[in-house]
Every structure is written in C-alpha cells, then in structure tokens.
Amino acid sequence: MMHDHAADIDMCLVGEKGVGKTMILQAFAEMLGYRRMTVFCFKDLMARDLLQSRCTDAMGQTEWRDSAIV
C-alpha cells in the first residue's frame, strides 16, 4: 500500500466482512497523518451513488446533493 501510495496509484480494499479492511486503512492513515473516511459499498451501488444522493426539497422537488467524498 505504501509503495502504491508513493507512486500515486489509487487503491480499493475489498474483502469479506470482518477481515480487517477498516483496521488496515486506519493504521495506514495514522502512519501518514491522514484523516480517513470509510465508504461502505454494496452489490447494487452505482457510480453516481458514490458522488451524489437524491433528495427532495421543501416543495417536494427532486434534487441531487453531493456526497461527503465530493
């Protein structure tokens, strides 16, 4: 992970529930002094779901709001 990070390569941790993905990311972020944000993905997740969420305003109109990672 450190090598990929130094080479500016994006990474994605994938694995079954409980194998330590969050723990390894937390340790990695702490070593580098980074804040971290966990994004939970699921089978039906679409690319747009990572960037925006659909909601309605006070008038009932649909609008799209940027997610925390934008």
mmCIF file of the N, C-alpha and C atoms, coordinates in Angstrom:
data_MODEL
# 
_entry.id   MODEL 
# 
loop_
_atom_site.group_PDB 
_atom_site.id 
_atom_site.type_symbol 
_atom_site.label_atom_id 
_atom_site.label_alt_id 
_atom_site.label_comp_id 
_atom_site.label_asym_id 
_atom_site.label_entity_id 
_atom_site.label_seq_id 
_atom_site.pdbx_PDB_ins_code 
_atom_site.Cartn_x 
_atom_site.Cartn_y 
_atom_site.Cartn_z 
_atom_site.occupancy 
_atom_site.B_iso_or_equiv 
_atom_site.pdbx_formal_charge 
_atom_site.auth_seq_id 
_atom_site.auth_comp_id 
_atom_site.auth_asym_id 
_atom_site.auth_atom_id 
_atom_site.pdbx_PDB_model_num 
ATOM 1   N N  . MET A 1 1  ? 0.831   -1.191  0.000  1.00 0.00 ? 1  MET A N  1 
ATOM 2   C CA . MET A 1 1  ? 0.000   0.000   0.000  1.00 0.00 ? 1  MET A CA 1 
ATOM 3   C C  . MET A 1 1  ? 0.871   1.249   0.000  1.00 0.00 ? 1  MET A C  1 
ATOM 4   N N  . MET A 1 2  ? 1.923   1.226   0.771  1.00 0.00 ? 2  MET A N  1 
ATOM 5   C CA . MET A 1 2  ? 2.801   2.395   0.844  1.00 0.00 ? 2  MET A CA 1 
ATOM 6   C C  . MET A 1 2  ? 3.463   2.651   -0.511 1.00 0.00 ? 2  MET A C  1 
ATOM 7   N N  . HIS A 1 3  ? 3.874   1.589   -1.177 1.00 0.00 ? 3  HIS A N  1 
ATOM 8   C CA . HIS A 1 3  ? 4.507   1.710   -2.495 1.00 0.00 ? 3  HIS A CA 1 
ATOM 9   C C  . HIS A 1 3  ? 3.519   2.302   -3.506 1.00 0.00 ? 3  HIS A C  1 
ATOM 10  N N  . ASP A 1 4  ? 2.301   1.786   -3.546 1.00 0.00 ? 4  ASP A N  1 
ATOM 11  C CA . ASP A 1 4  ? 1.288   2.306   -4.463 1.00 0.00 ? 4  ASP A CA 1 
ATOM 12  C C  . ASP A 1 4  ? 0.964   3.769   -4.151 1.00 0.00 ? 4  ASP A C  1 
ATOM 13  N N  . HIS A 1 5  ? 0.869   4.086   -2.878 1.00 0.00 ? 5  HIS A N  1 
ATOM 14  C CA . HIS A 1 5  ? 0.579   5.459   -2.481 1.00 0.00 ? 5  HIS A CA 1 
ATOM 15  C C  . HIS A 1 5  ? 1.694   6.401   -2.941 1.00 0.00 ? 5  HIS A C  1 
ATOM 16  N N  . ALA A 1 6  ? 2.927   5.986   -2.761 1.00 0.00 ? 6  ALA A N  1 
ATOM 17  C CA . ALA A 1 6  ? 4.067   6.809   -3.173 1.00 0.00 ? 6  ALA A CA 1 
ATOM 18  C C  . ALA A 1 6  ? 4.093   6.998   -4.686 1.00 0.00 ? 6  ALA A C  1 
ATOM 19  N N  . ALA A 1 7  ? 3.561   6.021   -5.422 1.00 0.00 ? 7  ALA A N  1 
ATOM 20  C CA . ALA A 1 7  ? 3.516   6.099   -6.883 1.00 0.00 ? 7  ALA A CA 1 
ATOM 21  C C  . ALA A 1 7  ? 2.225   6.772   -7.367 1.00 0.00 ? 7  ALA A C  1 
ATOM 22  N N  . ASP A 1 8  ? 1.429   7.317   -6.443 1.00 0.00 ? 8  ASP A N  1 
ATOM 23  C CA . ASP A 1 8  ? 0.168   7.991   -6.759 1.00 0.00 ? 8  ASP A CA 1 
ATOM 24  C C  . ASP A 1 8  ? -0.830  7.067   -7.458 1.00 0.00 ? 8  ASP A C  1 
ATOM 25  N N  . ILE A 1 9  ? -0.865  5.815   -7.018 1.00 0.00 ? 9  ILE A N  1 
ATOM 26  C CA . ILE A 1 9  ? -1.797  4.827   -7.562 1.00 0.00 ? 9  ILE A CA 1 
ATOM 27  C C  . ILE A 1 9  ? -2.982  4.702   -6.611 1.00 0.00 ? 9  ILE A C  1 
ATOM 28  N N  . ASP A 1 10 ? -4.194  4.819   -7.150 1.00 0.00 ? 10 ASP A N  1 
ATOM 29  C CA . ASP A 1 10 ? -5.402  4.646   -6.345 1.00 0.00 ? 10 ASP A CA 1 
ATOM 30  C C  . ASP A 1 10 ? -5.529  3.195   -5.913 1.00 0.00 ? 10 ASP A C  1 
ATOM 31  N N  . MET A 1 11 ? -6.195  2.977   -4.775 1.00 0.00 ? 11 MET A N  1 
ATOM 32  C CA . MET A 1 11 ? -6.393  1.614   -4.309 1.00 0.00 ? 11 MET A CA 1 
ATOM 33  C C  . MET A 1 11 ? -7.783  1.464   -3.717 1.00 0.00 ? 11 MET A C  1 
ATOM 34  N N  . CYS A 1 12 ? -8.223  0.235   -3.695 1.00 0.00 ? 12 CYS A N  1 
ATOM 35  C CA . CYS A 1 12 ? -9.534  -0.103  -3.145 1.00 0.00 ? 12 CYS A CA 1 
ATOM 36  C C  . CYS A 1 12 ? -9.376  -1.398  -2.365 1.00 0.00 ? 12 CYS A C  1 
ATOM 37  N N  . LEU A 1 13 ? -9.751  -1.373  -1.106 1.00 0.00 ? 13 LEU A N  1 
ATOM 38  C CA . LEU A 1 13 ? -9.666  -2.588  -0.286 1.00 0.00 ? 13 LEU A CA 1 
ATOM 39  C C  . LEU A 1 13 ? -10.971 -3.358  -0.410 1.00 0.00 ? 13 LEU A C  1 
ATOM 40  N N  . VAL A 1 14 ? -10.866 -4.606  -0.799 1.00 0.00 ? 14 VAL A N  1 
ATOM 41  C CA . VAL A 1 14 ? -12.040 -5.448  -0.998 1.00 0.00 ? 14 VAL A CA 1 
ATOM 42  C C  . VAL A 1 14 ? -11.854 -6.718  -0.195 1.00 0.00 ? 14 VAL A C  1 
ATOM 43  N N  . GLY A 1 15 ? -12.912 -7.134  0.478  1.00 0.00 ? 15 GLY A N  1 
ATOM 44  C CA . GLY A 1 15 ? -12.846 -8.376  1.231  1.00 0.00 ? 15 GLY A CA 1 
ATOM 45  C C  . GLY A 1 15 ? -14.136 -8.614  1.986  1.00 0.00 ? 15 GLY A C  1 
ATOM 46  N N  . GLU A 1 16 ? -14.255 -9.783  2.525  1.00 0.00 ? 16 GLU A N  1 
ATOM 47  C CA . GLU A 1 16 ? -15.440 -10.145 3.301  1.00 0.00 ? 16 GLU A CA 1 
ATOM 48  C C  . GLU A 1 16 ? -15.519 -9.313  4.584  1.00 0.00 ? 16 GLU A C  1 
ATOM 49  N N  . LYS A 1 17 ? -16.690 -9.250  5.138  1.00 0.00 ? 17 LYS A N  1 
ATOM 50  C CA . LYS A 1 17 ? -16.913 -8.548  6.395  1.00 0.00 ? 17 LYS A CA 1 
ATOM 51  C C  . LYS A 1 17 ? -16.052 -9.172  7.498  1.00 0.00 ? 17 LYS A C  1 
ATOM 52  N N  . GLY A 1 18 ? -15.360 -8.302  8.243  1.00 0.00 ? 18 GLY A N  1 
ATOM 53  C CA . GLY A 1 18 ? -14.609 -8.770  9.402  1.00 0.00 ? 18 GLY A CA 1 
ATOM 54  C C  . GLY A 1 18 ? -13.177 -9.201  9.153  1.00 0.00 ? 18 GLY A C  1 
ATOM 55  N N  . VAL A 1 19 ? -12.645 -8.997  7.938  1.00 0.00 ? 19 VAL A N  1 
ATOM 56  C CA . VAL A 1 19 ? -11.276 -9.439  7.664  1.00 0.00 ? 19 VAL A CA 1 
ATOM 57  C C  . VAL A 1 19 ? -10.221 -8.381  7.992  1.00 0.00 ? 19 VAL A C  1 
ATOM 58  N N  . GLY A 1 20 ? -10.644 -7.164  8.362  1.00 0.00 ? 20 GLY A N  1 
ATOM 59  C CA . GLY A 1 20 ? -9.693  -6.151  8.805  1.00 0.00 ? 20 GLY A CA 1 
ATOM 60  C C  . GLY A 1 20 ? -9.425  -5.009  7.840  1.00 0.00 ? 20 GLY A C  1 
ATOM 61  N N  . LYS A 1 21 ? -10.294 -4.814  6.864  1.00 0.00 ? 21 LYS A N  1 
ATOM 62  C CA . LYS A 1 21 ? -10.100 -3.729  5.894  1.00 0.00 ? 21 LYS A CA 1 
ATOM 63  C C  . LYS A 1 21 ? -10.057 -2.368  6.573  1.00 0.00 ? 21 LYS A C  1 
ATOM 64  N N  . THR A 1 22 ? -10.982 -2.111  7.449  1.00 0.00 ? 22 THR A N  1 
ATOM 65  C CA . THR A 1 22 ? -11.036 -0.822  8.134  1.00 0.00 ? 22 THR A CA 1 
ATOM 66  C C  . THR A 1 22 ? -9.828  -0.640  9.045  1.00 0.00 ? 22 THR A C  1 
ATOM 67  N N  . MET A 1 23 ? -9.419  -1.702  9.731  1.00 0.00 ? 23 MET A N  1 
ATOM 68  C CA . MET A 1 23 ? -8.261  -1.605  10.629 1.00 0.00 ? 23 MET A CA 1 
ATOM 69  C C  . MET A 1 23 ? -6.975  -1.299  9.872  1.00 0.00 ? 23 MET A C  1 
ATOM 70  N N  . ILE A 1 24 ? -6.763  -1.958  8.729  1.00 0.00 ? 24 ILE A N  1 
ATOM 71  C CA . ILE A 1 24 ? -5.533  -1.703  7.982  1.00 0.00 ? 24 ILE A CA 1 
ATOM 72  C C  . ILE A 1 24 ? -5.535  -0.292  7.398  1.00 0.00 ? 24 ILE A C  1 
ATOM 73  N N  . LEU A 1 25 ? -6.690  0.173   6.965  1.00 0.00 ? 25 LEU A N  1 
ATOM 74  C CA . LEU A 1 25 ? -6.778  1.534   6.447  1.00 0.00 ? 25 LEU A CA 1 
ATOM 75  C C  . LEU A 1 25 ? -6.551  2.554   7.553  1.00 0.00 ? 25 LEU A C  1 
ATOM 76  N N  . GLN A 1 26 ? -7.087  2.294   8.726  1.00 0.00 ? 26 GLN A N  1 
ATOM 77  C CA . GLN A 1 26 ? -6.889  3.195   9.859  1.00 0.00 ? 26 GLN A CA 1 
ATOM 78  C C  . GLN A 1 26 ? -5.404  3.296   10.210 1.00 0.00 ? 26 GLN A C  1 
ATOM 79  N N  . ALA A 1 27 ? -4.708  2.168   10.261 1.00 0.00 ? 27 ALA A N  1 
ATOM 80  C CA . ALA A 1 27 ? -3.272  2.173   10.569 1.00 0.00 ? 27 ALA A CA 1 
ATOM 81  C C  . ALA A 1 27 ? -2.490  2.910   9.483  1.00 0.00 ? 27 ALA A C  1 
ATOM 82  N N  . PHE A 1 28 ? -2.834  2.678   8.228  1.00 0.00 ? 28 PHE A N  1 
ATOM 83  C CA . PHE A 1 28 ? -2.184  3.342   7.101  1.00 0.00 ? 28 PHE A CA 1 
ATOM 84  C C  . PHE A 1 28 ? -2.359  4.855   7.193  1.00 0.00 ? 28 PHE A C  1 
ATOM 85  N N  . ALA A 1 29 ? -3.578  5.297   7.440  1.00 0.00 ? 29 ALA A N  1 
ATOM 86  C CA . ALA A 1 29 ? -3.864  6.730   7.554  1.00 0.00 ? 29 ALA A CA 1 
ATOM 87  C C  . ALA A 1 29 ? -3.128  7.353   8.738  1.00 0.00 ? 29 ALA A C  1 
ATOM 88  N N  . GLU A 1 30 ? -3.100  6.665   9.864  1.00 0.00 ? 30 GLU A N  1 
ATOM 89  C CA . GLU A 1 30 ? -2.408  7.192   11.039 1.00 0.00 ? 30 GLU A CA 1 
ATOM 90  C C  . GLU A 1 30 ? -0.903  7.324   10.810 1.00 0.00 ? 30 GLU A C  1 
ATOM 91  N N  . MET A 1 31 ? -0.298  6.357   10.110 1.00 0.00 ? 31 MET A N  1 
ATOM 92  C CA . MET A 1 31 ? 1.138   6.427   9.823  1.00 0.00 ? 31 MET A CA 1 
ATOM 93  C C  . MET A 1 31 ? 1.479   7.651   8.984  1.00 0.00 ? 31 MET A C  1 
ATOM 94  N N  . LEU A 1 32 ? 0.561   8.037   8.110  1.00 0.00 ? 32 LEU A N  1 
ATOM 95  C CA . LEU A 1 32 ? 0.812   9.158   7.215  1.00 0.00 ? 32 LEU A CA 1 
ATOM 96  C C  . LEU A 1 32 ? 0.206   10.470  7.714  1.00 0.00 ? 32 LEU A C  1 
ATOM 97  N N  . GLY A 1 33 ? -0.486  10.418  8.843  1.00 0.00 ? 33 GLY A N  1 
ATOM 98  C CA . GLY A 1 33 ? -1.094  11.625  9.398  1.00 0.00 ? 33 GLY A CA 1 
ATOM 99  C C  . GLY A 1 33 ? -2.325  12.092  8.636  1.00 0.00 ? 33 GLY A C  1 
ATOM 100 N N  . TYR A 1 34 ? -3.021  11.160  7.971  1.00 0.00 ? 34 TYR A N  1 
ATOM 101 C CA . TYR A 1 34 ? -4.215  11.492  7.189  1.00 0.00 ? 34 TYR A CA 1 
ATOM 102 C C  . TYR A 1 34 ? -5.476  11.269  8.008  1.00 0.00 ? 34 TYR A C  1 
ATOM 103 N N  . ARG A 1 35 ? -6.491  12.047  7.668  1.00 0.00 ? 35 ARG A N  1 
ATOM 104 C CA . ARG A 1 35 ? -7.836  11.741  8.162  1.00 0.00 ? 35 ARG A CA 1 
ATOM 105 C C  . ARG A 1 35 ? -8.383  10.676  7.231  1.00 0.00 ? 35 ARG A C  1 
ATOM 106 N N  . ARG A 1 36 ? -9.302  9.882   7.710  1.00 0.00 ? 36 ARG A N  1 
ATOM 107 C CA . ARG A 1 36 ? -9.860  8.844   6.855  1.00 0.00 ? 36 ARG A CA 1 
ATOM 108 C C  . ARG A 1 36 ? -11.374 8.920   6.836  1.00 0.00 ? 36 ARG A C  1 
ATOM 109 N N  . MET A 1 37 ? -11.944 8.391   5.777  1.00 0.00 ? 37 MET A N  1 
ATOM 110 C CA . MET A 1 37 ? -13.387 8.300   5.651  1.00 0.00 ? 37 MET A CA 1 
ATOM 111 C C  . MET A 1 37 ? -13.695 6.921   5.071  1.00 0.00 ? 37 MET A C  1 
ATOM 112 N N  . THR A 1 38 ? -14.540 6.185   5.732  1.00 0.00 ? 38 THR A N  1 
ATOM 113 C CA . THR A 1 38 ? -14.921 4.861   5.259  1.00 0.00 ? 38 THR A CA 1 
ATOM 114 C C  . THR A 1 38 ? -16.153 4.992   4.378  1.00 0.00 ? 38 THR A C  1 
ATOM 115 N N  . VAL A 1 39 ? -16.096 4.396   3.207  1.00 0.00 ? 39 VAL A N  1 
ATOM 116 C CA . VAL A 1 39 ? -17.235 4.378   2.289  1.00 0.00 ? 39 VAL A CA 1 
ATOM 117 C C  . VAL A 1 39 ? -17.664 2.927   2.161  1.00 0.00 ? 39 VAL A C  1 
ATOM 118 N N  . PHE A 1 40 ? -18.864 2.628   2.606  1.00 0.00 ? 40 PHE A N  1 
ATOM 119 C CA . PHE A 1 40 ? -19.370 1.268   2.534  1.00 0.00 ? 40 PHE A CA 1 
ATOM 120 C C  . PHE A 1 40 ? -20.006 1.040   1.169  1.00 0.00 ? 40 PHE A C  1 
ATOM 121 N N  . CYS A 1 41 ? -19.566 0.015   0.499  1.00 0.00 ? 41 CYS A N  1 
ATOM 122 C CA . CYS A 1 41 ? -20.080 -0.313  -0.825 1.00 0.00 ? 41 CYS A CA 1 
ATOM 123 C C  . CYS A 1 41 ? -20.922 -1.577  -0.737 1.00 0.00 ? 41 CYS A C  1 
ATOM 124 N N  . PHE A 1 42 ? -21.839 -1.701  -1.656 1.00 0.00 ? 42 PHE A N  1 
ATOM 125 C CA . PHE A 1 42 ? -22.693 -2.871  -1.691 1.00 0.00 ? 42 PHE A CA 1 
ATOM 126 C C  . PHE A 1 42 ? -22.921 -3.272  -3.140 1.00 0.00 ? 42 PHE A C  1 
ATOM 127 N N  . LYS A 1 43 ? -23.478 -4.419  -3.339 1.00 0.00 ? 43 LYS A N  1 
ATOM 128 C CA . LYS A 1 43 ? -23.612 -5.031  -4.661 1.00 0.00 ? 43 LYS A CA 1 
ATOM 129 C C  . LYS A 1 43 ? -24.295 -4.117  -5.680 1.00 0.00 ? 43 LYS A C  1 
ATOM 130 N N  . ASP A 1 44 ? -25.354 -3.448  -5.295 1.00 0.00 ? 44 ASP A N  1 
ATOM 131 C CA . ASP A 1 44 ? -26.131 -2.636  -6.227 1.00 0.00 ? 44 ASP A CA 1 
ATOM 132 C C  . ASP A 1 44 ? -25.682 -1.174  -6.297 1.00 0.00 ? 44 ASP A C  1 
ATOM 133 N N  . LEU A 1 45 ? -24.552 -0.851  -5.706 1.00 0.00 ? 45 LEU A N  1 
ATOM 134 C CA . LEU A 1 45 ? -24.054 0.518   -5.688 1.00 0.00 ? 45 LEU A CA 1 
ATOM 135 C C  . LEU A 1 45 ? -23.668 0.962   -7.097 1.00 0.00 ? 45 LEU A C  1 
ATOM 136 N N  . MET A 1 46 ? -24.150 2.126   -7.491 1.00 0.00 ? 46 MET A N  1 
ATOM 137 C CA . MET A 1 46 ? -23.819 2.703   -8.789 1.00 0.00 ? 46 MET A CA 1 
ATOM 138 C C  . MET A 1 46 ? -22.787 3.808   -8.576 1.00 0.00 ? 46 MET A C  1 
ATOM 139 N N  . ALA A 1 47 ? -22.047 4.141   -9.607 1.00 0.00 ? 47 ALA A N  1 
ATOM 140 C CA . ALA A 1 47 ? -21.027 5.187   -9.511 1.00 0.00 ? 47 ALA A CA 1 
ATOM 141 C C  . ALA A 1 47 ? -21.632 6.495   -9.008 1.00 0.00 ? 47 ALA A C  1 
ATOM 142 N N  . ARG A 1 48 ? -22.808 6.832   -9.472 1.00 0.00 ? 48 ARG A N  1 
ATOM 143 C CA . ARG A 1 48 ? -23.449 8.077   -9.046 1.00 0.00 ? 48 ARG A CA 1 
ATOM 144 C C  . ARG A 1 48 ? -23.719 8.091   -7.548 1.00 0.00 ? 48 ARG A C  1 
ATOM 145 N N  . ASP A 1 49 ? -24.018 6.926   -6.981 1.00 0.00 ? 49 ASP A N  1 
ATOM 146 C CA . ASP A 1 49 ? -24.295 6.830   -5.544 1.00 0.00 ? 49 ASP A CA 1 
ATOM 147 C C  . ASP A 1 49 ? -23.092 7.248   -4.704 1.00 0.00 ? 49 ASP A C  1 
ATOM 148 N N  . LEU A 1 50 ? -21.888 7.071   -5.230 1.00 0.00 ? 50 LEU A N  1 
ATOM 149 C CA . LEU A 1 50 ? -20.692 7.485   -4.507 1.00 0.00 ? 50 LEU A CA 1 
ATOM 150 C C  . LEU A 1 50 ? -20.536 9.004   -4.496 1.00 0.00 ? 50 LEU A C  1 
ATOM 151 N N  . LEU A 1 51 ? -21.069 9.660   -5.514 1.00 0.00 ? 51 LEU A N  1 
ATOM 152 C CA . LEU A 1 51 ? -20.854 11.088  -5.683 1.00 0.00 ? 51 LEU A CA 1 
ATOM 153 C C  . LEU A 1 51 ? -22.029 11.956  -5.273 1.00 0.00 ? 51 LEU A C  1 
ATOM 154 N N  . GLN A 1 52 ? -23.236 11.436  -5.421 1.00 0.00 ? 52 GLN A N  1 
ATOM 155 C CA . GLN A 1 52 ? -24.419 12.235  -5.116 1.00 0.00 ? 52 GLN A CA 1 
ATOM 156 C C  . GLN A 1 52 ? -25.516 11.374  -4.515 1.00 0.00 ? 52 GLN A C  1 
ATOM 157 N N  . SER A 1 53 ? -26.423 12.049  -3.806 1.00 0.00 ? 53 SER A N  1 
ATOM 158 C CA . SER A 1 53 ? -27.606 11.352  -3.303 1.00 0.00 ? 53 SER A CA 1 
ATOM 159 C C  . SER A 1 53 ? -28.838 12.147  -3.692 1.00 0.00 ? 53 SER A C  1 
ATOM 160 N N  . ARG A 1 54 ? -29.890 11.432  -3.987 1.00 0.00 ? 54 ARG A N  1 
ATOM 161 C CA . ARG A 1 54 ? -31.142 12.053  -4.397 1.00 0.00 ? 54 ARG A CA 1 
ATOM 162 C C  . ARG A 1 54 ? -31.956 12.400  -3.160 1.00 0.00 ? 54 ARG A C  1 
ATOM 163 N N  . CYS A 1 55 ? -32.519 13.596  -3.137 1.00 0.00 ? 55 CYS A N  1 
ATOM 164 C CA . CYS A 1 55 ? -33.355 14.020  -2.022 1.00 0.00 ? 55 CYS A CA 1 
ATOM 165 C C  . CYS A 1 55 ? -34.434 14.952  -2.562 1.00 0.00 ? 55 CYS A C  1 
ATOM 166 N N  . THR A 1 56 ? -35.303 15.380  -1.695 1.00 0.00 ? 56 THR A N  1 
ATOM 167 C CA . THR A 1 56 ? -36.362 16.316  -2.096 1.00 0.00 ? 56 THR A CA 1 
ATOM 168 C C  . THR A 1 56 ? -36.283 17.568  -1.241 1.00 0.00 ? 56 THR A C  1 
ATOM 169 N N  . ASP A 1 57 ? -36.637 18.690  -1.859 1.00 0.00 ? 57 ASP A N  1 
ATOM 170 C CA . ASP A 1 57 ? -36.642 19.952  -1.127 1.00 0.00 ? 57 ASP A CA 1 
ATOM 171 C C  . ASP A 1 57 ? -37.993 20.142  -0.438 1.00 0.00 ? 57 ASP A C  1 
ATOM 172 N N  . ALA A 1 58 ? -38.197 21.292  0.193  1.00 0.00 ? 58 ALA A N  1 
ATOM 173 C CA . ALA A 1 58 ? -39.429 21.570  0.942  1.00 0.00 ? 58 ALA A CA 1 
ATOM 174 C C  . ALA A 1 58 ? -40.670 21.547  0.048  1.00 0.00 ? 58 ALA A C  1 
ATOM 175 N N  . MET A 1 59 ? -40.483 21.809  -1.239 1.00 0.00 ? 59 MET A N  1 
ATOM 176 C CA . MET A 1 59 ? -41.599 21.817  -2.194 1.00 0.00 ? 59 MET A CA 1 
ATOM 177 C C  . MET A 1 59 ? -41.837 20.440  -2.817 1.00 0.00 ? 59 MET A C  1 
ATOM 178 N N  . GLY A 1 60 ? -41.040 19.467  -2.442 1.00 0.00 ? 60 GLY A N  1 
ATOM 179 C CA . GLY A 1 60 ? -41.188 18.122  -2.976 1.00 0.00 ? 60 GLY A CA 1 
ATOM 180 C C  . GLY A 1 60 ? -40.459 17.886  -4.293 1.00 0.00 ? 60 GLY A C  1 
ATOM 181 N N  . GLN A 1 61 ? -39.652 18.850  -4.698 1.00 0.00 ? 61 GLN A N  1 
ATOM 182 C CA . GLN A 1 61 ? -38.893 18.723  -5.935 1.00 0.00 ? 61 GLN A CA 1 
ATOM 183 C C  . GLN A 1 61 ? -37.645 17.875  -5.695 1.00 0.00 ? 61 GLN A C  1 
ATOM 184 N N  . THR A 1 62 ? -37.333 17.040  -6.660 1.00 0.00 ? 62 THR A N  1 
ATOM 185 C CA . THR A 1 62 ? -36.136 16.206  -6.563 1.00 0.00 ? 62 THR A CA 1 
ATOM 186 C C  . THR A 1 62 ? -34.894 17.048  -6.809 1.00 0.00 ? 62 THR A C  1 
ATOM 187 N N  . GLU A 1 63 ? -33.888 16.819  -5.997 1.00 0.00 ? 63 GLU A N  1 
ATOM 188 C CA . GLU A 1 63 ? -32.601 17.462  -6.224 1.00 0.00 ? 63 GLU A CA 1 
ATOM 189 C C  . GLU A 1 63 ? -31.496 16.473  -5.873 1.00 0.00 ? 63 GLU A C  1 
ATOM 190 N N  . TRP A 1 64 ? -30.307 16.734  -6.380 1.00 0.00 ? 64 TRP A N  1 
ATOM 191 C CA . TRP A 1 64 ? -29.159 15.882  -6.129 1.00 0.00 ? 64 TRP A CA 1 
ATOM 192 C C  . TRP A 1 64 ? -28.174 16.644  -5.272 1.00 0.00 ? 64 TRP A C  1 
ATOM 193 N N  . ARG A 1 65 ? -27.731 16.027  -4.199 1.00 0.00 ? 65 ARG A N  1 
ATOM 194 C CA . ARG A 1 65 ? -26.738 16.650  -3.308 1.00 0.00 ? 65 ARG A CA 1 
ATOM 195 C C  . ARG A 1 65 ? -25.441 15.882  -3.373 1.00 0.00 ? 65 ARG A C  1 
ATOM 196 N N  . ASP A 1 66 ? -24.338 16.623  -3.373 1.00 0.00 ? 66 ASP A N  1 
ATOM 197 C CA . ASP A 1 66 ? -23.030 15.985  -3.390 1.00 0.00 ? 66 ASP A CA 1 
ATOM 198 C C  . ASP A 1 66 ? -22.812 15.186  -2.109 1.00 0.00 ? 66 ASP A C  1 
ATOM 199 N N  . SER A 1 67 ? -22.147 14.065  -2.238 1.00 0.00 ? 67 SER A N  1 
ATOM 200 C CA . SER A 1 67 ? -21.852 13.242  -1.071 1.00 0.00 ? 67 SER A CA 1 
ATOM 201 C C  . SER A 1 67 ? -20.632 13.802  -0.334 1.00 0.00 ? 67 SER A C  1 
ATOM 202 N N  . ALA A 1 68 ? -20.297 13.186  0.773  1.00 0.00 ? 68 ALA A N  1 
ATOM 203 C CA . ALA A 1 68 ? -19.166 13.662  1.591  1.00 0.00 ? 68 ALA A CA 1 
ATOM 204 C C  . ALA A 1 68 ? -17.831 13.525  0.883  1.00 0.00 ? 68 ALA A C  1 
ATOM 205 N N  . ILE A 1 69 ? -17.735 12.619  -0.100 1.00 0.00 ? 69 ILE A N  1 
ATOM 206 C CA . ILE A 1 69 ? -16.434 12.443  -0.758 1.00 0.00 ? 69 ILE A CA 1 
ATOM 207 C C  . ILE A 1 69 ? -16.184 13.422  -1.896 1.00 0.00 ? 69 ILE A C  1 
ATOM 208 N N  . VAL A 1 70 ? -17.197 14.216  -2.242 1.00 0.00 ? 70 VAL A N  1 
ATOM 209 C CA . VAL A 1 70 ? -17.020 15.205  -3.346 1.00 0.00 ? 70 VAL A CA 1 
ATOM 210 C C  . VAL A 1 70 ? -16.318 16.418  -2.833 1.00 0.00 ? 70 VAL A C  1 
# 
